[in-house]
Amino acid sequence: MAATTWEDSVKSLKGVILDMCGVLYDAGEDGGSPIPGSVEAVKRLKASDLQLRFCTNETQATREVFVAELQRMGFDISVCEVFSPAPAAVAVLKERGLRPHLLVYNGVLPEFDSVEKTNPNCVVIGDAAEKFSYRNLNDAFRVLIALEKPVLFSLGRGKYYKEDDGLKLDVGVYMKALEYACDVEAEVIGKPDPMFFQKVLDDMGIQSHQTLMIGDDLVNDVGGAQHCGMKGVQVRTGKYRPSDEKHPTVTADGYVDNLSEAVETILKLRGQ
């Protein structure tokens, strides 16, 4: 009989994918702070027989800088274990011979150093935070509207995320504005794009039904993973809101108060 809950599938798991912001830590101007129990939870997963990867839509820093900050918080994480949108976008741009106009946070600009950017024939937007000014959005609009076939890439499509001082608008809001103004549909690179998740699965060398995704974003983390054939569990930390549990189109395979609870359940059911 097929598994009907995420707990039913735990014994057959071979890998776990963790979202980062809102699951491991809450972001903030000082770099953020770990969510209680999350550092130890990651250690316990790494000591288990499960493969572990981290899948994030973080686009305010290079992976190297981002991971160094997490290591400072106490997390046992290496760059090769983290999958983020910017490196994936660079690969797509090179493959298709595209020259981007970038509307991204300054901290992630080094990821695009190897890409030609003169005379742009597409636009790439990420979580640009304060750079999402009228002038900068209008500059991106002008590039797109001047193209015969406008191409817009969005590094994720989240609505909002949580920092220490509260919720903040994410890239998806500005993506929608450019889509509307230019009559174009953005190509999303990052969660919940199936190809983004598939790269993580390929790296682990396992199938989707052998994998569990744990995230705080019901639609992009949980729903995106479920669409690829994984189980998806939502933590009640980060951007979680009680209304998520009554969402009209996405229902998580399970809910836990935090990552520590999820890991405790996984390892207990696996006898570890």
C-alpha positions as CSV (number, residue, x, y, z in Angstrom):
1,M,0.0,0.0,0.0
2,A,1.3,3.5,-0.9
3,A,2.4,5.8,1.9
4,T,-0.2,8.3,2.8
5,T,1.7,10.6,5.2
6,W,5.2,11.8,5.4
7,E,5.8,9.7,8.5
8,D,4.8,6.6,6.5
9,S,7.6,7.3,4.0
10,V,10.4,8.0,6.5
11,K,11.8,4.5,6.5
12,S,12.3,4.5,2.7
13,L,13.9,7.9,2.6
14,K,17.4,8.2,1.2
15,G,17.7,12.0,1.3
16,V,16.5,15.2,2.9
17,I,16.4,18.7,1.3
18,L,16.2,21.7,3.6
19,D,15.2,25.2,2.8
20,M,17.4,27.6,4.7
21,C,16.0,31.1,5.6
22,G,13.0,30.5,7.9
23,V,14.0,26.9,8.5
24,L,17.6,27.1,9.7
25,Y,17.7,30.8,10.6
26,D,15.9,34.1,10.5
27,A,17.6,36.7,8.4
28,G,18.6,40.2,9.7
29,E,20.8,43.1,9.1
30,D,23.5,41.6,11.3
31,G,23.4,38.4,9.3
32,G,20.6,36.8,11.2
33,S,20.3,34.3,13.9
34,P,19.7,30.5,14.0
35,I,16.3,29.2,14.9
36,P,16.5,27.4,18.2
37,G,17.5,23.7,17.8
38,S,18.3,24.0,14.1
39,V,22.1,23.8,14.4
40,E,21.9,20.6,16.3
41,A,19.2,19.3,13.9
42,V,21.6,19.7,11.0
43,K,24.4,17.9,12.9
44,R,22.0,15.0,13.6
45,L,21.0,14.7,10.0
46,K,24.6,14.7,8.8
47,A,25.4,11.9,11.3
48,S,22.5,9.8,10.0
49,D,22.5,7.5,6.9
50,L,20.6,10.1,4.9
51,Q,22.0,12.4,2.3
52,L,21.5,16.1,3.0
53,R,21.3,19.1,0.7
54,F,20.3,22.7,1.1
55,C,18.0,24.4,-1.4
56,T,17.5,28.2,-1.2
57,N,16.3,31.1,-3.2
58,E,18.8,33.3,-1.4
59,T,20.0,36.0,-3.9
60,Q,21.5,38.7,-1.7
61,A,25.0,37.1,-1.5
62,T,27.3,34.7,-3.3
63,R,27.1,31.1,-2.0
64,E,30.6,31.5,-0.6
65,V,29.6,34.5,1.5
66,F,26.3,33.1,2.4
67,V,27.7,29.8,3.6
68,A,30.5,31.5,5.6
69,E,27.8,33.4,7.5
70,L,25.9,30.2,8.3
71,Q,29.1,28.6,9.4
72,R,29.6,31.5,11.7
73,M,26.2,30.7,13.3
74,G,27.5,27.2,13.9
75,F,26.0,25.3,11.0
76,D,28.0,22.4,9.4
77,I,27.4,23.4,5.8
78,S,29.7,23.5,2.8
79,V,29.3,25.4,-0.5
80,C,28.9,22.2,-2.6
81,E,25.9,21.2,-0.6
82,V,24.0,24.4,-1.3
83,F,21.9,25.0,-4.4
84,S,20.8,28.6,-5.2
85,P,19.4,30.4,-8.2
86,A,22.3,32.7,-9.3
87,P,24.7,29.9,-10.4
88,A,21.9,28.1,-12.2
89,A,20.9,31.4,-13.9
90,V,24.5,31.9,-15.1
91,A,24.5,28.5,-16.7
92,V,21.3,29.2,-18.5
93,L,22.5,32.6,-19.8
94,K,25.7,31.1,-21.2
95,E,23.9,28.2,-22.7
96,R,21.5,30.5,-24.6
97,G,24.0,33.2,-25.4
98,L,22.1,35.9,-23.4
99,R,23.4,39.2,-22.1
100,P,21.5,40.2,-18.9
101,H,20.5,43.5,-17.5
102,L,20.8,42.8,-13.8
103,L,18.4,44.0,-11.1
104,V,19.8,42.1,-8.2
105,Y,21.3,42.8,-4.8
106,N,24.9,44.1,-4.9
107,G,26.1,41.2,-2.9
108,V,25.3,38.6,-5.6
109,L,26.7,40.6,-8.5
110,P,30.1,38.6,-8.4
111,E,28.1,35.5,-9.4
112,F,27.6,37.1,-12.8
113,D,31.2,38.2,-13.5
114,S,31.7,35.6,-16.2
115,V,28.7,36.7,-18.2
116,E,28.7,39.4,-20.9
117,K,26.4,42.2,-20.0
118,T,26.8,44.9,-22.7
119,N,23.8,45.6,-25.0
120,P,21.5,43.4,-22.9
121,N,18.9,41.2,-24.5
122,C,17.2,39.9,-21.4
123,V,16.6,41.0,-17.8
124,V,17.4,39.0,-14.6
125,I,15.9,40.1,-11.3
126,G,16.5,38.7,-7.8
127,D,15.7,39.9,-4.3
128,A,17.2,43.4,-4.8
129,A,15.8,44.8,-1.6
130,E,16.4,48.6,-1.5
131,K,17.5,48.5,-5.2
132,F,13.8,47.9,-6.1
133,S,13.4,51.6,-6.7
134,Y,11.1,53.2,-9.3
135,R,14.2,54.2,-11.4
136,N,15.7,50.7,-11.3
137,L,12.4,48.9,-12.1
138,N,11.8,51.4,-14.9
139,D,15.3,50.7,-16.4
140,A,14.5,47.0,-16.4
141,F,11.1,47.7,-18.0
142,R,12.8,49.8,-20.8
143,V,15.2,47.0,-21.6
144,L,12.3,44.4,-21.9
145,I,9.9,46.6,-23.7
146,A,12.5,47.4,-26.4
147,L,13.1,43.8,-27.2
148,E,11.1,42.1,-30.0
149,K,10.9,39.0,-27.9
150,P,11.4,40.0,-24.3
151,V,13.0,37.5,-21.9
152,L,12.7,37.9,-18.2
153,F,14.3,35.6,-15.6
154,S,13.3,35.7,-12.0
155,L,15.5,34.2,-9.3
156,G,12.6,32.7,-7.4
157,R,9.1,34.0,-7.2
158,G,8.5,34.3,-3.4
159,K,5.9,36.8,-2.2
160,Y,7.7,37.6,1.1
161,Y,10.2,36.3,3.6
162,K,11.0,36.9,7.2
163,E,13.8,38.9,8.8
164,D,14.4,39.6,12.4
165,D,12.3,42.8,12.2
166,G,9.3,41.2,10.4
167,L,8.1,40.2,6.9
168,K,9.5,41.8,3.8
169,L,8.4,41.8,0.1
170,D,10.3,39.3,-2.0
171,V,11.2,39.2,-5.7
172,G,7.9,37.7,-6.9
173,V,6.1,40.9,-6.3
174,Y,8.4,42.8,-8.7
175,M,8.5,40.0,-11.2
176,K,4.7,40.3,-11.5
177,A,5.0,44.0,-12.1
178,L,7.4,43.5,-15.0
179,E,5.3,40.7,-16.4
180,Y,2.2,42.9,-16.4
181,A,4.0,45.9,-17.9
182,C,5.7,44.0,-20.7
183,D,3.2,41.3,-21.5
184,V,5.8,38.6,-20.8
185,E,5.9,35.5,-18.6
186,A,9.0,35.2,-16.5
187,E,11.2,32.1,-16.5
188,V,11.7,31.3,-12.8
189,I,15.1,29.9,-11.8
190,G,14.9,28.6,-8.3
191,K,12.1,27.1,-6.2
192,P,9.5,26.0,-7.3
193,D,10.9,25.3,-10.7
194,P,11.0,21.5,-11.3
195,M,14.4,21.6,-13.1
196,F,15.9,23.4,-10.0
197,F,14.7,20.6,-7.7
198,Q,15.9,18.0,-10.2
199,K,19.4,19.3,-10.1
200,V,19.5,18.7,-6.4
201,L,18.1,15.1,-6.8
202,D,20.7,14.4,-9.6
203,D,23.5,15.6,-7.3
204,M,22.3,13.1,-4.6
205,G,21.8,10.4,-7.1
206,I,18.3,9.5,-5.8
207,Q,14.7,9.5,-6.9
208,S,12.1,12.1,-5.9
209,H,10.0,9.5,-4.0
210,Q,13.0,8.8,-1.8
211,T,13.3,12.4,-0.8
212,L,11.7,14.7,1.8
213,M,11.7,18.5,1.5
214,I,11.3,20.6,4.6
215,G,10.6,24.3,4.2
216,D,8.7,27.3,5.6
217,D,7.2,28.4,2.2
218,L,4.1,26.3,1.6
219,V,3.9,27.1,-2.2
220,N,7.5,27.3,-3.3
221,D,9.1,24.8,-0.9
222,V,6.4,22.3,-0.1
223,G,4.2,22.6,-3.3
224,G,7.2,22.7,-5.6
225,A,8.7,19.6,-4.0
226,Q,5.3,17.7,-4.2
227,H,5.0,18.6,-7.9
228,C,8.3,16.8,-8.4
229,G,7.1,13.7,-6.5
230,M,8.7,14.4,-3.1
231,K,7.0,14.6,0.2
232,G,6.9,18.1,1.6
233,V,6.7,19.1,5.3
234,Q,6.2,22.7,6.4
235,V,7.8,24.1,9.6
236,R,5.9,26.6,11.7
237,T,8.8,29.0,11.7
238,G,10.0,31.7,9.3
239,K,7.2,32.9,7.0
240,Y,4.7,30.3,8.1
241,R,1.3,31.6,8.9
242,P,-1.7,29.6,10.4
243,S,-3.7,30.3,7.2
244,D,-1.2,28.1,5.3
245,E,-2.8,25.0,6.8
246,K,-6.1,26.0,5.0
247,H,-4.5,26.9,1.7
248,P,-6.9,26.3,-1.2
249,T,-4.4,24.6,-3.6
250,V,-1.4,23.3,-1.6
251,T,-1.6,20.9,1.4
252,A,1.6,19.9,3.1
253,D,2.2,16.2,3.8
254,G,2.8,17.3,7.4
255,Y,3.4,20.2,9.7
256,V,6.0,20.5,12.5
257,D,6.8,23.3,14.9
258,N,10.4,23.5,13.8
259,L,13.2,21.7,12.1
260,S,14.3,20.1,15.4
261,E,10.9,18.4,15.7
262,A,11.1,17.1,12.1
263,V,14.5,15.6,12.6
264,E,13.6,14.0,15.9
265,T,10.6,12.3,14.2
266,I,12.7,11.2,11.2
267,L,15.5,9.7,13.2
268,K,13.1,8.1,15.8
269,L,11.1,6.3,13.0
270,R,14.3,5.1,11.4
271,G,15.6,3.8,14.8
272,Q,18.6,6.2,14.9
